[in-house]
Amino acid sequence: MRNFSLIFKQFSRSVLIIAGLAFWGFSNAYAQADAAKGEAIFKSKCTACHKIDQQVVGPALGPQITSETDDQYLIKWIQNNQALIAAKNPKALKIYNEFNQSNMTVFTELSDADAANVIAYARTEWKTMQDEKAKGGGAAGANAAPAETGPSSMVIWGLVAVIVIAFIVILVLNRVVATLERLLLKGKGVVIDEEAEPTAEQVAEAKKKDLIKRILKNKKLVFFIILCGTLAMGSWGWVTLWNTNVHTGYQPVQPIKYSHELHAGTMKIDCQYCHTGAYKSKNASIPSLNVCMNCHKVVKTESAEIHKIYDALGYDPKTQKYDSTQAKPIQWIRVHNLPDLAYFNHSQHVKVGGIKCQTCHGPIETMKEVRQYSPLTMKWCIQCHKRTEVNSKGNAYYDSILAAHDKIKKGEKVTAAVLGGIECGKCHY
């Protein structure tokens, strides 16, 4: 019996040592998870739907991952959440239903170590954010120094009153001193001439008046001045009338600071991604805010300018829902404006003519704020039409025109419809 007890103790000790080593190795594997590698994975795969401290498409990861202590479950969720949902996992079903049964992307290519790195990064980043928030609150609390309110308004007004009173006293004393001096001189028998001699300034003023009188008497000089004035005013009036409604350089401040330099220049977004009408209609069209939301539902959600878009749409980034009753359309300020007598069709130039946007609008990809680059006058348009060569090769528009001319040469019947007469834009522009 004693031998059996010794054998059992040795066996149990070995089992405990092995189990302890296994547990230590497992826990150490996650304790040593690389947050830096997790950050790289997070930014490349997760930022489209998640943020650490804010709900976007999915939940805020910081509080979600920190509250969940089962790392094995989290790893399985990151790798293949659909499998957990299909297996009726209670935790998986809860969060799946909470977010309207939205399907999360499956990352089966991530290893256990990769998923652990993402978890480590989320927890580390969340802890850092909480620590910074706590420090900020402490600085604003008991440890914060009392704000300096500056001198009171009563002290300032008192000083102003003292200065004014001192100035009045000085003036009165000067008058008293002058009166006493005059009385002393009279007592000594000195005659005081009340009419003092003119000062140097009065002499200079008299000379100016005399000069003006002499100039006005010179008829030739007066005629020359009138002639020059007439020519100057005429030239000024001509230039002013010629440039009426020519707004080259006009650059209004828009209600939202949208940078074409960033979007069209740095990010290389095509102009027609936003201005969809330029390729198919007369107007280039003002981009819908829904186009902005394609990116900014996730990107730069903390920006005050982006929140102006949210307010205009009645969008709540926390609930990700729209409320049309709270919507306030943005009042954009028009930059380019042609008179009603001028007909301009964007599609004719962009689609048929193959003209680039920069030809008329200038280097738009370098403008932080849009300005009118070209004068948009009749002379400017005519000069452009004179020097622009028409490239009809491979262009269906010109092919149809050539085909119509061939029919005319052959004596065949050609209707207005063949020449585009039933296109909507011919009448409804």
Solvent accessible surface area in square Angstrom, and as a share of the most:
residue,aa,sasa,rsa
1,M,197,0.88
2,R,196,0.72
3,N,111,0.57
4,F,135,0.56
5,S,47,0.30
6,L,90,0.45
7,I,114,0.58
8,F,125,0.52
9,K,117,0.49
10,Q,117,0.52
11,F,135,0.56
12,S,36,0.23
13,R,156,0.57
14,S,57,0.36
15,V,69,0.40
16,L,127,0.63
17,I,96,0.49
18,I,116,0.59
19,A,54,0.42
20,G,38,0.37
21,L,115,0.57
22,A,65,0.51
23,F,145,0.60
24,W,160,0.56
25,G,32,0.31
26,F,94,0.39
27,S,45,0.29
28,N,38,0.20
29,A,62,0.48
30,Y,42,0.16
31,A,83,0.64
32,Q,130,0.58
33,A,20,0.16
34,D,54,0.28
35,A,29,0.22
36,A,72,0.56
37,K,124,0.52
38,G,0,0.00
39,E,60,0.27
40,A,66,0.51
41,I,26,0.13
42,F,9,0.04
43,K,119,0.50
44,S,87,0.56
45,K,78,0.33
46,C,18,0.11
47,T,55,0.32
48,A,66,0.51
49,C,52,0.31
50,H,22,0.10
51,K,45,0.19
52,I,9,0.05
53,D,81,0.42
54,Q,51,0.23
55,Q,63,0.28
56,V,5,0.03
57,V,61,0.35
58,G,9,0.08
59,P,20,0.13
60,A,18,0.14
61,L,22,0.11
62,G,0,0.00
63,P,56,0.35
64,Q,75,0.33
65,I,9,0.04
66,T,70,0.40
67,S,88,0.57
68,E,31,0.14
69,T,120,0.70
70,D,60,0.31
71,D,29,0.15
72,Q,71,0.31
73,Y,26,0.10
74,L,14,0.07
75,I,3,0.02
76,K,110,0.46
77,W,34,0.12
78,I,20,0.10
79,Q,35,0.15
80,N,51,0.26
81,N,1,0.00
82,Q,59,0.26
83,A,52,0.40
84,L,22,0.11
85,I,21,0.11
86,A,79,0.62
87,A,76,0.59
88,K,143,0.60
89,N,40,0.21
90,P,106,0.67
91,K,92,0.39
92,A,0,0.00
93,L,50,0.25
94,K,149,0.63
95,I,25,0.13
96,Y,43,0.16
97,N,82,0.42
98,E,116,0.52
99,F,36,0.15
100,N,126,0.65
101,Q,105,0.47
102,S,64,0.41
103,N,113,0.58
104,M,51,0.23
105,T,85,0.49
106,V,53,0.30
107,F,22,0.09
108,T,92,0.54
109,E,111,0.50
110,L,12,0.06
111,S,57,0.37
112,D,76,0.39
113,A,64,0.50
114,D,42,0.22
115,A,0,0.00
116,A,6,0.05
117,N,14,0.07
118,V,4,0.03
119,I,4,0.02
120,A,21,0.16
121,Y,21,0.08
122,A,0,0.00
123,R,71,0.26
124,T,72,0.42
125,E,54,0.24
126,W,51,0.18
127,K,131,0.56
128,T,60,0.35
129,M,56,0.25
130,Q,76,0.34
131,D,62,0.32
132,E,112,0.50
133,K,149,0.63
134,A,70,0.55
135,K,154,0.65
136,G,43,0.41
137,G,47,0.46
138,G,34,0.33
139,A,64,0.50
140,A,85,0.66
141,G,42,0.40
142,A,109,0.85
143,N,135,0.69
144,A,43,0.33
145,A,89,0.69
146,P,124,0.78
147,A,92,0.72
148,E,170,0.76
149,T,132,0.77
150,G,50,0.48
151,P,102,0.64
152,S,61,0.39
153,S,76,0.49
154,M,159,0.71
155,V,84,0.48
156,I,86,0.43
157,W,176,0.62
158,G,34,0.33
159,L,109,0.54
160,V,66,0.38
161,A,49,0.38
162,V,95,0.55
163,I,119,0.60
164,V,78,0.45
165,I,104,0.53
166,A,47,0.37
167,F,122,0.51
168,I,93,0.47
169,V,73,0.42
170,I,98,0.50
171,L,89,0.44
172,V,83,0.48
173,L,100,0.50
174,N,88,0.45
175,R,179,0.65
176,V,69,0.40
177,V,79,0.45
178,A,50,0.38
179,T,73,0.42
180,L,95,0.47
181,E,98,0.44
182,R,112,0.41
183,L,104,0.52
184,L,119,0.59
185,L,78,0.39
186,K,120,0.51
187,G,71,0.68
188,K,160,0.68
189,G,61,0.59
190,V,74,0.42
191,V,140,0.81
192,I,48,0.24
193,D,107,0.56
194,E,124,0.56
195,E,147,0.66
196,A,90,0.70
197,E,151,0.68
198,P,91,0.57
199,T,80,0.46
200,A,87,0.67
201,E,144,0.65
202,Q,104,0.46
203,V,64,0.37
204,A,47,0.37
205,E,89,0.40
206,A,60,0.46
207,K,140,0.59
208,K,124,0.52
209,K,116,0.49
210,D,73,0.38
211,L,93,0.46
212,I,99,0.50
213,K,126,0.53
214,R,154,0.56
215,I,63,0.32
216,L,121,0.60
217,K,162,0.69
218,N,73,0.37
219,K,171,0.72
220,K,173,0.73
221,L,68,0.34
222,V,44,0.25
223,F,135,0.56
224,F,119,0.50
225,I,97,0.49
226,I,109,0.55
227,L,81,0.40
228,C,54,0.33
229,G,33,0.32
230,T,85,0.50
231,L,113,0.56
232,A,63,0.48
233,M,126,0.56
234,G,45,0.43
235,S,67,0.43
236,W,165,0.58
237,G,20,0.19
238,W,171,0.60
239,V,83,0.48
240,T,63,0.37
241,L,136,0.68
242,W,166,0.58
243,N,72,0.37
244,T,80,0.47
245,N,122,0.63
246,V,39,0.23
247,H,85,0.38
248,T,76,0.44
249,G,43,0.41
250,Y,92,0.35
251,Q,84,0.37
252,P,14,0.09
253,V,110,0.63
254,Q,46,0.20
255,P,52,0.33
256,I,12,0.06
257,K,151,0.64
258,Y,74,0.28
259,S,26,0.17
260,H,34,0.15
261,E,63,0.28
262,L,86,0.43
263,H,31,0.14
264,A,20,0.15
265,G,14,0.14
266,T,98,0.57
267,M,111,0.49
268,K,162,0.69
269,I,48,0.25
270,D,94,0.49
271,C,35,0.21
272,Q,53,0.24
273,Y,104,0.40
274,C,28,0.17
275,H,57,0.26
276,T,68,0.39
277,G,5,0.05
278,A,5,0.04
279,Y,106,0.40
280,K,151,0.64
281,S,46,0.30
282,K,57,0.24
283,N,89,0.46
284,A,25,0.19
285,S,52,0.34
286,I,127,0.64
287,P,37,0.23
288,S,59,0.38
289,L,25,0.13
290,N,92,0.47
291,V,32,0.18
292,C,35,0.21
293,M,11,0.05
294,N,104,0.53
295,C,63,0.38
296,H,28,0.12
297,K,67,0.29
298,V,25,0.14
299,V,74,0.43
300,K,112,0.47
301,T,3,0.02
302,E,116,0.52
303,S,27,0.18
304,A,75,0.58
305,E,41,0.18
306,I,17,0.09
307,H,67,0.30
308,K,84,0.36
309,I,10,0.05
310,Y,2,0.01
311,D,88,0.46
312,A,7,0.06
313,L,36,0.18
314,G,9,0.09
315,Y,13,0.05
316,D,60,0.31
317,P,25,0.16
318,K,156,0.66
319,T,75,0.43
320,Q,40,0.18
321,K,135,0.57
322,Y,114,0.44
323,D,62,0.32
324,S,95,0.62
325,T,114,0.66
326,Q,110,0.49
327,A,40,0.31
328,K,144,0.61
329,P,106,0.67
330,I,31,0.16
331,Q,142,0.63
332,W,89,0.31
333,I,72,0.37
334,R,169,0.62
335,V,19,0.11
336,H,42,0.19
337,N,95,0.49
338,L,60,0.30
339,P,73,0.46
340,D,153,0.80
341,L,153,0.76
342,A,39,0.30
343,Y,104,0.39
344,F,55,0.23
345,N,28,0.14
346,H,39,0.18
347,S,20,0.13
348,Q,73,0.33
349,H,49,0.22
350,V,24,0.14
351,K,115,0.49
352,V,23,0.13
353,G,42,0.40
354,G,56,0.54
355,I,41,0.21
356,K,155,0.66
357,C,34,0.20
358,Q,68,0.30
359,T,67,0.39
360,C,29,0.17
361,H,53,0.23
362,G,2,0.02
363,P,48,0.30
364,I,15,0.08
365,E,56,0.25
366,T,81,0.47
367,M,6,0.02
368,K,139,0.59
369,E,70,0.32
370,V,31,0.18
371,R,82,0.30
372,Q,5,0.02
373,Y,102,0.39
374,S,5,0.03
375,P,44,0.28
376,L,40,0.20
377,T,41,0.24
378,M,145,0.65
379,K,125,0.53
380,W,47,0.17
381,C,47,0.28
382,I,80,0.40
383,Q,78,0.35
384,C,24,0.15
385,H,123,0.55
386,K,162,0.69
387,R,158,0.58
388,T,60,0.35
389,E,160,0.72
390,V,103,0.59
391,N,110,0.56
392,S,43,0.28
393,K,180,0.76
394,G,84,0.81
395,N,29,0.15
396,A,80,0.62
397,Y,81,0.31
398,Y,46,0.17
399,D,69,0.36
400,S,59,0.38
401,I,59,0.30
402,L,103,0.51
403,A,50,0.39
404,A,1,0.01
405,H,94,0.42
406,D,68,0.35
407,K,77,0.33
408,I,94,0.48
409,K,165,0.70
410,K,153,0.65
411,G,66,0.64
412,E,89,0.40
413,K,173,0.73
414,V,39,0.23
415,T,58,0.34
416,A,74,0.57
417,A,47,0.36
418,V,66,0.38
419,L,105,0.52
420,G,13,0.13
421,G,37,0.35
422,I,142,0.72
423,E,100,0.45
424,C,104,0.63
425,G,34,0.33
426,K,108,0.46
427,C,100,0.60
428,H,158,0.70
429,Y,147,0.56
